[in-house]
Amino acid sequence: MKIKTRKIFILLAALAVSGLPLQAAVYNILDFGAKGDGVSIDSPAINAAIRKAAENGGGMVYIPAGRYASYSIRLASHIHLYLEKGAVLYAAAPADGAGFDNAEPGPQPQFQDFGHSHWKNSFIWGIGLEDITISGDGLIDGTNISPGYGDTAVKDGVANKTISLKECRNVVLRDFTIFKGGHFCLLATGVENMRISGLVLDTNRDGFDIDCCRNVTVSDCIIT
């Protein structure tokens, strides 16, 4: 009973941080078929939970402890993606024709900032959204996200960024850890009102790429 009560308190606190009303619904990804066994591909279940929450006006998509092998996770407005302590979002290796979302059409690769012109070929992405939070003490493991070199910079089925946000408003990123974030742990372009705090990034390329954004605060982060 104490463990259950503690979890309820944590979820209520997380809802308060996200700006969602305390009565907002919580959508546990296990209820949508996620396995959390590190082998099954759980992104369909996670995306189904996000879609259901969005259809109902928003809420928390709750990721309990477990290892969730996944491809692209597509955010929606008014969604709080919450990673419980012990939860690992694991970027699975593309296999058997399955993989991450493809990059949208963009400028040709001869331009210096070619990597900044694609958002959908990411582990977690959102375009034109508002009121988004990703928080919790969990881990995003990007071991299979490309660092963006050579022919893997933009290749069908391959992700080269962990989180990509384009033209979004009211974003909170808080407390989680990213391991091996690919070319960018975060690519934020044209985002307004964004708070980033308490993140730990253990990666060998870019941490935060924040371009053409307004009202951004970054605090208490560790980037190694």
C-alpha positions in Angstrom: 0.0 0.0 0.0 2.9 2.4 0.8 4.4 1.8 -2.6 1.1 2.4 -4.4 0.5 5.6 -2.4 4.0 6.8 -3.2 3.5 6.3 -6.9 0.2 8.2 -6.8 2.0 11.1 -5.0 4.8 11.1 -7.7 2.3 11.2 -10.5 0.4 14.1 -8.9 3.6 16.0 -8.5 4.6 15.3 -12.1 1.2 16.5 -13.3 1.7 19.7 -11.4 5.1 20.2 -12.9 3.7 19.7 -16.4 1.0 22.3 -16.0 -1.7 19.8 -16.7 -4.7 19.9 -14.3 -4.4 17.4 -11.4 -7.5 15.6 -12.6 -5.9 15.0 -16.0 -6.1 11.3 -17.0 -3.1 9.0 -16.8 -2.5 6.5 -19.6 -0.3 3.6 -18.6 1.4 2.2 -21.7 1.0 -1.3 -20.3 -2.7 -0.9 -20.8 -2.0 -0.4 -24.5 0.0 -3.5 -25.0 3.6 -2.5 -24.1 5.7 -5.3 -22.8 8.8 -3.6 -21.4 10.9 -6.7 -21.9 13.6 -5.0 -24.0 12.9 -7.2 -27.0 9.3 -6.5 -28.1 8.9 -3.3 -30.1 6.8 -1.1 -27.8 6.5 2.1 -29.8 3.1 1.1 -31.3 1.7 0.8 -27.7 3.4 4.1 -26.7 2.0 6.0 -29.7 -1.4 4.5 -29.2 -1.4 5.8 -25.6 -0.3 9.2 -26.8 -3.1 9.3 -29.5 -5.7 8.3 -27.0 -4.7 10.9 -24.5 -4.7 13.6 -27.3 -8.1 12.5 -28.4 -9.4 13.1 -24.9 -7.8 16.5 -24.6 -4.5 15.5 -23.1 -3.0 13.8 -20.1 0.0 11.9 -18.8 1.4 9.0 -20.7 3.0 6.9 -18.0 6.0 4.7 -18.6 6.6 2.4 -15.6 9.8 0.6 -14.8 10.9 -1.7 -17.6 13.0 -1.6 -20.8 10.9 -0.5 -23.8 12.5 -1.2 -27.2 11.0 1.3 -29.6 11.2 3.1 -32.8 9.9 6.7 -33.4 7.6 8.1 -30.7 5.3 10.8 -32.0 4.3 13.5 -29.5 1.0 15.3 -29.5 -0.2 18.6 -27.9 -1.2 18.6 -24.2 0.8 15.4 -23.4 3.1 14.7 -20.5 5.4 11.7 -21.2 6.5 10.5 -17.8 9.4 8.1 -17.3 9.3 6.4 -13.9 12.6 5.6 -12.2 13.7 2.3 -13.7 12.0 3.0 -17.0 14.3 2.8 -20.1 13.2 4.0 -23.5 15.5 2.0 -25.7 16.1 3.0 -29.3 15.9 -0.4 -31.0 18.1 -1.3 -34.0 16.3 -1.2 -37.3 15.7 -4.7 -38.6 13.6 -6.7 -41.1 12.4 -3.5 -42.8 11.2 -1.9 -39.6 12.7 1.2 -38.1 12.4 4.9 -37.3 10.3 7.4 -39.2 11.9 8.7 -42.4 13.3 12.3 -42.7 10.9 14.7 -44.4 12.1 16.3 -47.7 14.7 19.0 -47.0 17.7 20.8 -48.4 20.4 18.8 -50.1 23.4 17.5 -48.1 25.9 19.9 -49.5 24.7 22.6 -47.0 26.7 22.9 -43.7 23.6 22.7 -41.5 21.9 19.8 -43.3 21.4 18.0 -40.0 19.2 20.9 -38.8 16.7 20.5 -41.6 15.1 17.2 -40.6 13.0 16.4 -37.5 11.0 13.3 -38.1 14.0 11.0 -38.3 14.2 11.0 -34.6 13.5 8.8 -31.6 11.0 11.3 -30.1 9.6 14.1 -32.2 6.9 16.8 -32.5 6.1 19.5 -35.0 3.6 22.4 -34.4 2.6 21.3 -30.9 1.9 23.0 -27.6 2.0 22.1 -24.0 4.5 19.2 -24.0 6.4 17.8 -21.1 8.9 15.0 -20.9 10.0 14.3 -17.3 10.9 11.7 -14.7 13.9 9.9 -13.4 14.0 7.4 -16.3 16.6 6.9 -19.1 16.5 7.3 -22.8 19.0 4.9 -24.3 20.0 6.0 -27.8 22.6 3.3 -28.4 21.2 2.6 -31.9 20.7 6.2 -32.9 23.2 7.2 -35.6 25.8 9.9 -34.8 25.0 11.4 -38.2 28.2 10.5 -40.1 28.4 9.5 -43.7 25.5 7.7 -45.4 23.6 7.3 -42.1 23.1 11.0 -41.7 19.7 10.7 -43.5 18.9 7.1 -44.3 15.4 5.5 -44.3 14.6 3.8 -41.1 17.5 5.3 -39.2 17.2 7.9 -36.5 20.0 10.4 -35.9 18.5 12.5 -33.1 17.0 11.7 -29.8 14.4 14.5 -29.4 13.4 16.9 -32.2 10.9 19.7 -31.7 9.9 22.2 -34.4 7.6 25.2 -34.0 6.3 24.1 -30.7 5.1 26.1 -27.7 5.3 25.6 -23.9 7.7 22.8 -23.6 9.2 21.3 -20.4 12.1 18.8 -20.3 13.0 17.8 -16.8 15.1 15.3 -14.8 15.7 12.4 -17.3 18.9 11.0 -18.6 20.0 10.5 -22.2 22.7 8.0 -23.1 24.3 8.2 -26.6 22.0 10.7 -28.1 23.1 10.5 -31.7 23.9 13.6 -33.7 21.7 15.7 -31.4 20.3 14.8 -28.0 17.9 17.7 -28.6 17.2 19.6 -31.8 14.8 22.5 -31.0 13.9 24.8 -33.8 11.4 27.7 -33.6 10.3 26.7 -30.2 8.8 29.2 -27.8 8.6 29.0 -24.0 10.9 26.1 -23.2 12.3 25.1 -19.8 15.1 22.5 -19.6 16.3 21.4 -16.2 18.0 18.6 -14.4 18.9 16.6 -17.5 22.0 14.4 -17.7 23.4 13.8 -21.2 26.1 11.2 -21.7 26.8 11.5 -25.4 29.6 11.9 -27.9 28.1 14.6 -30.2 25.7 17.5 -29.7 23.8 18.0 -26.4 21.4 20.9 -27.0 20.9 22.5 -30.4 18.5 25.4 -29.8 17.9 27.5 -32.9 15.5 30.3 -33.6 13.8 29.8 -30.3 12.4 32.3 -27.8 12.1 32.4 -24.0 14.3 29.4 -23.3 15.7 28.5 -19.9 18.4 25.8 -19.3 19.4 25.0 -15.8 21.1 22.4 -13.6 22.0 20.1 -16.5 25.1 17.8 -16.8 26.5 17.2 -20.3 29.5 14.8 -20.7 
